[in-house]
Amino acid sequence: MDTNNRFTIQRIQKEYQRQKQNVPSNKYIILYKAIKECILNIELPHDWLLPPTRILAQEIGLSRTTVIKAYELLLLEKLIFSKPGSGNRINYENTTINKSSSKQKEPVNINLYPDISQKGQSYLKNISLINRLPNKSLAFRPGLPPLDVFPVNQWKKLLNTYWRHIKSSGLSYSQSTGLHELKKSICNYLNVSRNIKCDAKQVMIVSGSLQSLYLITNAIIDKDDSVVLENPLFPNVHSIFKSSQANLIPIELDSEGININKMNTITHNKPKVVHVTPSNHYPLGIQMSLKRRKEILEWASKNKAFVIENDYENEIANSSNSIPTIYSLDTEDRTIYMGTFNRLLHPSIRLGYMIIPRYLVKIIEALQEHSHRFISPSIQVVMNQFIEKNYLYQHIKNSIEVARERHDLFITEFESISKTMYVQQKPFSSFHLLAYFKSPVSEEYETEIIKKLNENDIIAFPLSKCYITSPKKQGLILGYSSVRPAVLKQKIKKLAGII
């Protein structure tokens, strides 16, 4: 007998004995009431598979006919449902059960527990800053690559090979900072593609940029420490630094990137960190000039600060106009370089990396040991093979070609239909586009548009949410690259109709 059946029968048998003492009756009635009570008390979850009638009869000491009769009564009451070939399952789509479970939704009595920490309260307070939408639609969710061109079969073969040759010793604990082989491959890849020279010990394998920032803030930022941020910026970056209780100093952008003149006017509370997206500023798409990158490093040296270079879509932004990374220009080892495979391959891979100054290696290692422990070794091994076999380079090339075509198609279709919005004019450099309103609108109007789009299976992020201070413009951040051309045209028509 499998474990699920054993636990289920134990629950039913216990209730059967209790019902037998309290309500003498026919055996099938007693069994029916016992199972019903287990369902009403939510001891058996929704969609839970009940034991086959033969096994339940044998274990409780009843005839199979008795069990069948009990199941039939439960079916009549719609407390269980039956599918041919898949047995009988618990059904919670029942008003009686919903009412009985409503007591679980009673407000929590906070007087029963100790206070939540200030940091915990801070993260809870700022959760609304993060862009999280439950809708599964791909159109037009920002930050998605062309998912349909990902080489699933190549990845599957590499994964199958891993499990075919894995030894039992490989199933134990792994290095918290990542497998050395993958870290070395990332070093080589970045050296060739971005002239970044680093040691594998400086590479930290993480689940994505959000975890990188979480580790960095816990390693560097104390309450009220000052942090310089681009304005606008990633809402998720805003949320992390605000939740860490840092003193945020928002700096606007000019044509060359974050405004260095305004940064030089900061005289009190010298910042510990500046966070920038130089290859392709999010969401405006401004590429930081070489001159400004050098100025950022000079400013950081003067202020004894760290530079976080969030290079989230470097491969796309630098496909036609490559500028040296801040990390490669840094002579003082004060740049934290962040990259991710989630935006390049697919978000479900949950794999990213950061290169940190030697000064921070031990503290980040300690934080990783105390938190997520390590990323799945199987994913890391396969990613390493994906890089070594040149699959990554091939996929990047394919993704750029497909994304560029969809980028141009989106703009053409959108501008031919939309009467109230226009697309920001800039070269192809990212997996998202900005659409501005032709006439000034309120944040409330922008929010209402987002809500209506979501109700119609269209995802868009609000531009206003990217600003730390009062937003300068309202608009929509739209992802186009994951949507096939035929669907893209249909969705743009629907979007235009709504806005």
C-alpha positions as CSV (number, residue, x, y, z in Angstrom):
1,M,0.0,0.0,0.0
2,D,1.4,3.4,-0.9
3,T,2.0,6.1,1.8
4,N,-0.9,8.4,0.6
5,N,-3.4,5.5,1.0
6,R,-2.0,4.5,4.4
7,F,-2.4,8.1,5.8
8,T,-5.9,8.5,4.3
9,I,-7.1,5.2,5.7
10,Q,-5.8,6.1,9.1
11,R,-7.8,9.3,9.1
12,I,-11.0,7.6,7.8
13,Q,-10.6,4.6,10.2
14,K,-10.2,6.8,13.2
15,E,-13.3,8.8,12.3
16,Y,-15.2,5.5,11.5
17,Q,-14.6,4.2,15.0
18,R,-15.8,7.4,16.5
19,Q,-19.0,7.5,14.4
20,K,-19.6,3.8,15.1
21,Q,-19.8,4.5,18.9
22,N,-21.9,7.7,18.6
23,V,-24.3,6.7,15.8
24,P,-25.1,3.0,15.6
25,S,-26.4,2.4,12.1
26,N,-25.8,0.6,8.9
27,K,-22.1,0.2,8.2
28,Y,-22.1,2.0,4.9
29,I,-23.9,5.0,6.6
30,I,-21.3,5.0,9.3
31,L,-18.5,5.0,6.7
32,Y,-20.2,7.7,4.7
33,K,-20.5,9.9,7.7
34,A,-16.9,9.2,8.7
35,I,-15.5,10.3,5.3
36,K,-17.9,13.3,5.2
37,E,-16.7,14.4,8.6
38,C,-13.0,14.2,7.3
39,I,-14.0,16.3,4.3
40,L,-15.9,19.0,6.4
41,N,-13.0,19.2,8.8
42,I,-10.6,19.6,5.9
43,E,-8.6,16.6,7.0
44,L,-8.5,15.5,3.4
45,P,-7.5,18.2,0.9
46,H,-9.4,19.2,-2.2
47,D,-8.7,16.8,-5.2
48,W,-7.2,14.3,-2.8
49,L,-7.4,10.7,-4.2
50,L,-9.5,8.4,-2.0
51,P,-8.3,4.8,-1.6
52,P,-9.7,2.2,-4.0
53,T,-12.8,0.5,-2.6
54,R,-11.1,-2.9,-2.4
55,I,-8.2,-1.5,-0.3
56,L,-10.4,0.6,2.0
57,A,-12.7,-2.4,2.6
58,Q,-9.8,-4.7,3.4
59,E,-8.1,-2.3,5.8
60,I,-11.2,-1.3,7.8
61,G,-12.7,-4.8,7.7
62,L,-15.8,-4.1,5.6
63,S,-17.2,-5.7,2.5
64,R,-16.4,-3.9,-0.8
65,T,-20.2,-3.5,-1.4
66,T,-20.4,-1.4,1.9
67,V,-17.6,0.9,0.7
68,I,-19.1,1.3,-2.7
69,K,-22.5,2.3,-1.2
70,A,-20.7,4.9,1.1
71,Y,-18.9,6.4,-2.0
72,E,-22.2,6.5,-3.9
73,L,-23.7,8.7,-1.1
74,L,-20.7,11.0,-1.2
75,L,-21.0,11.3,-5.0
76,L,-24.7,12.2,-4.7
77,E,-23.8,15.0,-2.3
78,K,-21.0,16.0,-4.6
79,L,-18.5,15.7,-1.7
80,I,-16.4,13.6,-4.0
81,F,-16.2,13.3,-7.8
82,S,-15.2,10.4,-10.0
83,K,-13.3,10.3,-13.3
84,P,-13.0,7.1,-15.3
85,G,-9.6,5.6,-14.8
86,S,-8.5,8.1,-12.1
87,G,-10.6,7.0,-9.0
88,N,-12.6,9.1,-6.6
89,R,-11.3,12.5,-5.4
90,I,-12.4,14.9,-2.7
91,N,-14.5,17.8,-4.0
92,Y,-14.3,21.2,-2.2
93,E,-16.4,23.0,-4.7
94,N,-19.3,22.8,-2.3
95,T,-20.9,25.6,-0.4
96,T,-21.2,23.6,2.8
97,I,-17.5,23.0,2.9
98,N,-16.7,26.6,2.0
99,K,-18.9,27.8,5.0
100,S,-17.3,25.3,7.3
101,S,-13.8,26.5,6.3
102,S,-14.6,30.2,6.7
103,K,-13.5,30.1,10.3
104,Q,-10.0,29.8,9.0
105,K,-10.3,33.3,7.6
106,E,-10.8,34.9,10.9
107,P,-8.5,37.9,11.7
108,V,-5.2,36.9,13.4
109,N,-5.0,37.9,17.0
110,I,-1.7,39.8,17.0
111,N,-1.7,39.9,20.8
112,L,-0.8,36.2,20.9
113,Y,2.6,36.7,19.2
114,P,5.8,38.7,19.5
115,D,6.3,41.8,17.3
116,I,7.5,41.4,13.8
117,S,11.0,42.8,13.3
118,Q,11.4,46.3,11.8
119,K,13.1,44.9,8.8
120,G,10.3,42.4,8.3
121,Q,7.7,45.1,8.6
122,S,9.6,47.2,6.1
123,Y,9.7,44.4,3.5
124,L,6.0,43.8,4.0
125,K,5.2,47.5,3.6
126,N,7.0,47.8,0.3
127,I,5.8,44.5,-1.3
128,S,3.4,46.6,-3.5
129,L,6.4,48.3,-5.2
130,I,7.4,45.0,-6.9
131,N,5.9,44.2,-10.3
132,R,4.0,41.0,-9.8
133,L,1.0,40.1,-11.8
134,P,-0.7,36.6,-11.6
135,N,-1.8,36.6,-15.2
136,K,-0.1,33.9,-17.3
137,S,-0.5,35.7,-20.6
138,L,2.8,36.5,-22.4
139,A,1.4,39.6,-24.2
140,F,2.9,42.1,-23.4
141,R,4.7,41.1,-20.2
142,P,8.0,43.1,-20.0
143,G,11.3,41.3,-19.3
144,L,10.6,38.1,-21.3
145,P,12.9,36.9,-24.1
146,P,11.5,35.1,-27.2
147,L,10.5,32.0,-25.2
148,D,9.5,30.1,-28.3
149,V,13.0,30.0,-29.8
150,F,14.7,28.6,-26.7
151,P,16.4,25.3,-27.7
152,V,14.4,23.0,-25.5
153,N,15.7,19.8,-27.1
154,Q,19.3,20.8,-26.6
155,W,18.6,21.6,-22.9
156,K,16.7,18.4,-22.5
157,K,19.5,16.3,-23.9
158,L,22.1,18.0,-21.6
159,L,19.8,17.4,-18.6
160,N,19.2,13.8,-19.5
161,T,23.0,13.2,-19.9
162,Y,23.5,14.7,-16.4
163,W,21.1,12.3,-14.8
164,R,22.3,9.4,-16.8
165,H,25.9,9.8,-15.5
166,I,25.3,11.3,-12.0
167,K,26.9,9.4,-9.1
168,S,25.4,9.1,-5.7
169,S,28.1,11.5,-4.3
170,G,26.7,14.2,-6.7
171,L,23.4,14.1,-4.8
172,S,24.9,15.6,-1.6
173,Y,25.2,19.2,-0.6
174,S,26.9,21.6,-3.0
175,Q,28.9,24.8,-2.8
176,S,26.7,27.8,-1.7
177,T,28.4,30.2,-4.1
178,G,28.0,27.9,-7.1
179,L,29.9,25.1,-8.9
180,H,33.4,26.0,-9.9
181,E,33.0,24.7,-13.4
182,L,30.1,27.1,-14.1
183,K,31.8,30.0,-12.4
184,K,34.9,29.4,-14.6
185,S,32.7,29.3,-17.8
186,I,31.0,32.5,-16.8
187,C,34.5,34.1,-16.3
188,N,35.6,33.0,-19.7
189,Y,32.3,34.1,-21.3
190,L,32.5,37.6,-19.8
191,N,36.2,37.9,-20.6
192,V,35.6,37.3,-24.3
193,S,32.2,39.1,-24.6
194,R,32.7,42.1,-22.3
195,N,36.4,42.3,-21.5
196,I,35.6,41.5,-17.8
197,K,38.6,39.8,-16.1
198,C,37.9,38.3,-12.7
199,D,38.6,35.2,-10.6
200,A,36.1,32.4,-10.3
201,K,36.1,33.0,-6.5
202,Q,34.5,36.4,-7.1
203,V,31.6,34.9,-9.0
204,M,28.5,34.2,-7.0
205,I,25.7,32.0,-8.5
206,V,22.3,33.2,-7.5
207,S,18.6,32.8,-8.5
208,G,18.5,36.2,-10.1
209,S,19.1,39.9,-9.7
210,L,16.7,40.3,-6.9
211,Q,18.6,37.8,-4.8
212,S,21.9,39.5,-5.7
213,L,20.5,42.8,-4.4
214,Y,19.1,41.2,-1.2
215,L,22.6,39.7,-0.5
216,I,24.3,43.1,-1.2
217,T,22.0,45.1,1.0
218,N,22.4,42.7,3.9
219,A,26.2,42.8,3.5
220,I,26.6,46.6,3.1
221,I,23.5,48.6,4.1
222,D,22.5,49.5,7.7
223,K,19.4,51.5,8.6
224,D,19.7,55.1,7.2
225,D,22.7,54.4,5.1
226,S,22.5,56.5,1.9
227,V,22.1,54.9,-1.5
228,V,22.1,56.7,-4.9
229,L,19.6,55.3,-7.4
230,E,18.6,56.3,-10.9
231,N,15.2,57.9,-11.2
232,P,13.2,56.2,-12.7
233,L,14.4,52.6,-12.1
234,F,13.4,49.0,-11.7
235,P,10.5,48.9,-9.1
236,N,12.1,45.7,-7.7
237,V,15.4,47.6,-7.1
238,H,13.5,50.4,-5.4
239,S,11.6,47.9,-3.2
240,I,14.8,46.1,-2.0
241,F,16.7,49.3,-1.0
242,K,13.7,50.9,0.6
243,S,12.9,47.7,2.5
244,S,16.5,47.6,3.7
245,Q,15.7,51.0,5.4
246,A,18.3,52.8,3.4
247,N,18.2,56.6,2.8
248,L,17.3,56.8,-0.9
249,I,18.8,59.6,-3.0
250,P,17.1,59.6,-6.4
251,I,19.0,61.2,-9.2
252,E,17.5,62.0,-12.6
253,L,19.1,61.1,-15.9
254,D,20.4,63.2,-18.8
255,S,21.4,62.2,-22.3
256,E,24.5,60.4,-21.0
257,G,23.0,58.5,-18.1
258,I,22.6,59.3,-14.4
259,N,23.3,63.0,-13.8
260,I,26.8,63.2,-12.4
261,N,26.5,66.9,-11.6
262,K,23.6,66.3,-9.3
263,M,25.5,63.4,-7.7
264,N,28.4,65.7,-7.0
265,T,26.1,68.0,-5.0
266,I,25.5,65.3,-2.4
267,T,27.5,66.6,0.6
268,H,25.9,65.0,3.7
269,N,25.6,61.3,4.5
270,K,28.0,60.1,2.0
271,P,26.4,57.2,0.0
272,K,27.7,53.7,0.4
273,V,26.3,52.5,-3.0
274,V,25.2,53.8,-6.4
275,H,23.0,51.4,-8.5
276,V,23.1,52.0,-12.3
277,T,21.9,50.2,-15.4
278,P,24.5,51.6,-17.9
279,S,24.1,49.3,-20.9
280,N,20.4,50.0,-21.2
281,H,18.7,52.1,-18.5
282,Y,15.5,50.7,-17.2
283,P,12.9,51.7,-18.4
284,L,14.0,54.7,-20.5
285,G,16.6,52.8,-22.6
286,I,19.4,55.4,-22.3
287,Q,22.9,54.0,-22.8
288,M,25.4,55.5,-20.4
289,S,28.3,57.1,-22.3
290,L,31.9,56.0,-21.8
291,K,32.8,59.4,-20.3
292,R,29.9,59.1,-17.7
293,R,31.0,55.6,-16.7
294,K,34.5,56.9,-15.9
295,E,32.9,59.8,-14.0
296,I,30.9,57.4,-11.9
297,L,34.0,55.5,-10.9
298,E,35.8,58.8,-10.0
299,W,32.7,59.7,-7.9
300,A,32.7,56.3,-6.2
301,S,36.4,56.5,-5.4
302,K,36.0,60.0,-3.9
303,N,33.1,58.8,-1.7
304,K,34.6,55.3,-0.9
305,A,31.4,53.8,-2.4
306,F,30.5,50.7,-4.2
307,V,29.1,50.7,-7.8
308,I,26.4,48.2,-8.6
309,E,26.4,47.7,-12.4
310,N,23.1,45.9,-13.2
311,D,23.8,44.7,-16.7
312,Y,20.4,43.0,-17.1
313,E,20.2,42.9,-20.9
314,N,23.8,43.6,-22.0
315,E,23.7,41.1,-24.9
316,I,20.7,42.9,-26.5
317,A,21.8,46.5,-25.7
318,N,25.4,46.0,-26.9
319,S,24.6,43.9,-30.0
320,S,25.2,46.9,-32.2
321,N,26.9,49.5,-30.1
322,S,29.3,48.1,-27.5
323,I,30.7,50.3,-24.7
324,P,33.2,49.0,-22.1
325,T,31.5,47.9,-18.8
326,I,32.1,49.9,-15.7
327,Y,33.6,46.8,-14.2
328,S,36.2,46.5,-16.9
329,L,37.1,50.2,-16.4
330,D,37.4,49.9,-12.6
331,T,41.0,49.9,-11.2
332,E,40.0,49.8,-7.5
333,D,37.9,46.7,-7.4
334,R,34.8,48.5,-6.1
335,T,32.2,47.5,-8.8
336,I,29.6,44.8,-8.2
337,Y,28.6,43.4,-11.6
338,M,25.2,41.7,-11.9
339,G,24.0,39.5,-14.8
340,T,21.2,37.1,-15.2
341,F,20.3,34.2,-17.5
342,N,16.6,34.6,-16.6
343,R,16.1,37.4,-19.1
344,L,18.2,35.8,-21.8
345,L,17.0,32.2,-21.7
346,H,13.7,32.1,-19.7
347,P,12.6,33.2,-16.3
348,S,11.8,29.7,-15.0
349,I,15.5,28.8,-15.1
350,R,16.1,31.0,-12.0
351,L,19.8,31.4,-12.6
352,G,21.9,34.5,-12.4
353,Y,25.3,35.6,-11.2
354,M,27.2,38.5,-9.7
355,I,30.9,39.4,-9.6
356,I,31.9,41.0,-6.4
357,P,35.0,42.8,-5.1
358,R,37.4,40.6,-3.2
359,Y,36.6,42.7,-0.1
360,L,33.1,41.3,-0.1
361,V,33.7,37.6,-0.9
362,K,33.7,36.3,2.6
363,I,30.6,38.2,3.8
364,I,28.5,37.2,0.7
365,E,29.6,33.6,1.1
366,A,28.5,33.7,4.7
367,L,25.1,35.2,3.8
368,Q,24.5,32.5,1.1
369,E,25.4,29.8,3.6
370,H,22.7,31.3,6.0
371,S,20.0,31.7,3.4
372,H,19.3,29.8,0.1
373,R,22.4,27.5,0.6
374,F,22.8,26.7,-3.2
375,I,21.2,26.7,-6.6
376,S,20.3,23.2,-7.9
377,P,23.6,21.6,-9.2
378,S,21.8,19.9,-12.1
379,I,20.8,23.3,-13.5
380,Q,24.3,24.7,-12.9
381,V,26.0,21.7,-14.7
382,V,23.6,21.9,-17.6
383,M,24.1,25.7,-17.9
384,N,27.9,25.1,-17.9
385,Q,27.5,22.6,-20.7
386,F,25.2,25.1,-22.5
387,I,28.0,27.7,-22.5
388,E,30.8,25.3,-23.3
389,K,29.1,23.7,-26.3
390,N,28.5,27.2,-27.8
391,Y,24.7,26.8,-27.5
392,L,24.4,30.1,-25.5
393,Y,26.1,32.1,-28.3
394,Q,23.8,30.5,-30.9
395,H,20.7,31.2,-28.8
396,I,21.7,34.8,-28.2
397,K,22.1,35.3,-31.9
398,N,18.7,33.7,-32.6
399,S,17.0,35.7,-29.8
400,I,18.3,39.0,-31.1
401,E,17.2,38.3,-34.7
402,V,13.7,37.2,-33.6
403,A,13.3,40.0,-31.1
404,R,14.4,42.7,-33.6
405,E,11.7,41.5,-36.1
406,R,9.0,41.5,-33.4
407,H,10.2,44.9,-32.2
408,D,9.8,46.5,-35.6
409,L,6.4,44.7,-36.2
410,F,5.1,45.9,-32.8
411,I,6.0,49.5,-33.6
412,T,4.5,49.4,-37.1
413,E,1.2,47.8,-35.9
414,F,0.9,49.9,-32.8
415,E,1.4,53.2,-34.5
416,S,-1.0,52.3,-37.3
417,I,-3.8,51.6,-34.8
418,S,-3.4,53.6,-31.6
419,K,-4.9,57.0,-31.5
420,T,-4.1,58.0,-27.9
421,M,-0.5,56.7,-27.4
422,Y,2.8,56.6,-29.2
423,V,5.9,54.4,-28.9
424,Q,9.2,55.9,-27.7
425,Q,11.5,56.4,-30.6
426,K,14.8,54.7,-29.9
427,P,17.0,52.0,-31.5
428,F,16.3,48.4,-30.8
429,S,18.1,47.7,-27.5
430,S,15.8,45.8,-25.2
431,F,13.0,43.3,-24.8
432,H,10.6,46.0,-23.8
433,L,9.2,49.3,-25.3
434,L,7.7,52.4,-23.8
435,A,4.4,53.7,-24.9
436,Y,3.5,57.3,-23.9
437,F,0.1,59.0,-23.7
438,K,-0.3,61.7,-26.3
439,S,-2.2,63.9,-23.8
440,P,-1.4,64.2,-20.1
441,V,-3.2,61.7,-17.9
442,S,-3.3,61.0,-14.2
443,E,-1.7,58.1,-12.3
444,E,-5.2,56.8,-11.5
445,Y,-6.0,56.7,-15.2
446,E,-2.8,54.8,-15.9
447,T,-3.7,52.3,-13.2
448,E,-7.2,51.8,-14.5
449,I,-5.8,51.1,-18.0
450,I,-3.4,48.5,-16.6
451,K,-6.3,46.9,-14.7
452,K,-8.5,46.7,-17.8
453,L,-5.7,45.3,-19.9
454,N,-5.0,42.6,-17.3
455,E,-8.7,41.7,-17.3
456,N,-8.3,41.1,-21.0
457,D,-5.2,38.9,-20.7
458,I,-2.8,41.7,-21.7
459,I,0.0,42.5,-19.3
460,A,1.7,46.0,-19.1
461,F,3.6,47.7,-16.3
462,P,3.0,51.3,-15.4
463,L,5.8,53.8,-16.1
464,S,4.9,55.9,-13.1
465,K,5.7,53.0,-10.8
466,C,9.3,53.3,-11.8
467,Y,9.8,56.7,-10.2
468,I,10.9,57.2,-6.7
469,T,9.7,60.8,-6.7
470,S,6.6,62.2,-8.4
471,P,6.5,60.7,-11.9
472,K,7.5,62.9,-14.8
473,K,5.4,60.9,-17.3
474,Q,2.7,58.3,-17.4
475,G,2.9,55.4,-19.9
476,L,3.0,51.7,-20.4
477,I,6.0,49.4,-20.4
478,L,5.3,46.7,-22.9
479,G,7.2,43.5,-23.7
480,Y,6.9,42.2,-27.2
481,S,9.6,39.6,-27.8
482,S,7.9,36.6,-26.4
483,V,4.7,37.0,-28.6
484,R,4.5,35.3,-31.9
485,P,3.8,37.7,-34.9
486,A,0.2,36.5,-35.5
487,V,-0.7,36.7,-31.9
488,L,1.1,40.0,-31.5
489,K,-1.1,41.6,-34.2
490,Q,-4.3,40.4,-32.6
491,K,-3.2,41.5,-29.1
492,I,-2.2,45.0,-30.3
493,K,-5.7,45.5,-31.9
494,K,-7.2,44.4,-28.6
495,L,-4.8,46.7,-26.6
496,A,-5.6,49.7,-28.9
497,G,-9.3,49.1,-28.5
498,I,-9.0,49.3,-24.7
499,I,-6.7,52.3,-24.4
